Structures are given as structure tokens and as C-alpha cells.
């Protein structure tokens, strides 16, 4: 398999959750070789509310914690584009969009119809499905923990490039396959969850793909995040099963600052 990020040569590294994971010898990008025919079918209502062990524990009930973190992400984005039109790809329940519409005219895309309905209930305009070429032109595009889910991330980035103009900002967060935690935990890494995650980016691989699709890197950070304690325990329980009994006892509205340095946040500007 050719690397999706730099077209280098991939080699098998291990099997995770029944899927073969290959890694590029040049940029370190990882990807599974057998993606499902319909990856969008994974994202039903249960994915967000504890129905999948590789999803969220209680996304809706965690709103106060998530909204606070989304405000921090929005503040960072506004250092590069402070107003205008904004598109969020993979907007889930619309919590980030609700924060952003104070400054932007917002539009969301969400693969899950159940999640999209929750976002529309907030009065937001949300399209169910995938990125297309006919959505208009945007000053900012956001993909928060989304690009790793995409079957063809380069094609989506090309569509984003066609839907933006010189100076538009694209903010992406995703796991870092080259992080110490990912290399140490391997198949037990909290973000090693195929077939939900189809790609495993490194900073190098994401920068290469962004550069090739018409963007230049403006900022790279490994930010601290305030995360729901219940979600953190939910993810850890996949590696340490005794934690399963603890998860349900943790209130979803409790958040804690956390940084495992295995997530990268990149802001890129359209060339």
C-alpha cells in the first residue's frame, strides 16, 4: 500500500481490533488496509452515548466540559481569522458551532443523522453526509478529531481548498501516531480504534498532505485540553478493563485538564 500522505512505501506493523495497520517508512503515517465499505454507518446514536467502546461515553451530558474546551479552540482559531463564514466538518451535536456563531456565520456537516438532528435542534444549519464541492466559500474551516475518520482525507482537503480563498484558515486536531504514547502503547493506544479511525497521522504526514493540497502551516501545537473525566476513563478502560466498573460512577459534567502529548493541533492558511 502506498502512503496516503507522502506516497512513500508502507510496511505492516501490527493488527489492531482485527485490522492490519501499515506505517510509512518516510513520514510515519499509519493507515488500515481494509477500510469498511460504508464507514459512515459506524456513527449511529449509540456512538455518541456509550453504545460503542470506541466512541463517546456520554457526549450530550458532557456539554459543559466540551463547550468550555471548544471556546478555547475557538479563541485560538480567531488569532488567524476573527470573523466571517465558518464550516465545521464533523460537527456532532453542534457545540463548537454554537460557540462560533457569536463571531461567524456557521455551517456544519455531520455524518451521523442522529447527531445532526441534535445540532439542528439548536437552530444550526447542518448538512448530513460528507464534504461536497458546492457549499460556498468560507473564511475558516474546522476539523476537530475528524480527519482520522475519513476514507480519503486528501480528497476532502482538496474540496476544502476549493471552498476557501487566500488567507482562509483551516484548523485540524488529530492524534499523533509518532508520539511517545502511541509508540509505547501500540495496539493499546487510546486512539488506535480501527475501523472508526482509518488513518493515523504524524505531524510530518499531516503537514505534507496540507502542503500538497494548497495550504501553508501557520501554527503547530500540542495543547492541553479540558476533557470529561468519564470519557478519559472510558478510553482507558479499553486497555485496562478493571476501569470499566468505574466509568459509570463518574459524573459526565466533571472535567480535568489533560495533556498526554499524543494530539497535534495545526492551523494552516490557504495559499
C-alpha positions, 0 to 999 in steps of 0.5 A: 500500500502506498502512503496516503500522505507522502506516497512513500512505501508502507510496511505492516506493523501490527493488527489492531481490533482485527485490522492490519495497520501499515506505517510509512517508512518516510513520514510515519503515517499509519493507515488500515488496509481494509477500510469498511465499505460504508464507514459512515454507518459506524456513527449511529446514536449509540456512538455518541452515548456509550453504545460503542467502546470506541466512541463517546461515553456520554457526549450530550451530558458532557456539554459543559466540559466540551463547550468550555474546551471548544471556546478555547479552540475557538479563541485560538482559531480567531488569532488567524481569522476573527470573523466571517463564514465558518464550516465545521466538518464533523460537527456532532451535536453542534457545540463548537458551532454554537460557540462560533456563531457569536463571531461567524456565520456557521455551517456544519456537516455531520455524518451521523443523522442522529447527531445532526438532528441534535445540532439542528435542534439548536437552530444550526444549519447542518448538512448530513453526509460528507464534504461536497464541492458546492457549499460556498466559500468560507473564511475558516474551516474546522476539523476537530478529531475528524480527519482520522475518520475519513476514507480519503482525507486528501480528497476532502482537503482538496474540496476544502481548498476549493471552498476557501480563498487566500488567507482562509484558515483551516484548523485540524486536531488529530492524534499523533501516531509518532508520539511517545504514547502511541509508540509505547502503547501500540495496539493499546493506544487510546486512539488506535480504534480501527475501523472508526479511525482509518488513518493515523497521522504524524505531524510530518504526514499531516503537514505534507498532505496540507502542503500538497493540497494548497495550504501553508502551516501557520501554527503547530501545537500540542495543547492541553485540553479540558476533557470529561473525566468519564470519557478519559476513563472510558478510553482507558478502560479499553486497555485496562478493563478493571476501569470499566466498573468505574466509568459509570460512577463518574459524573459526565459534567466533571472535567480535568485538564489533560495533556498526554502529548499524543494530539497535534493541533495545526492551523494552516492558511490557504495559499 
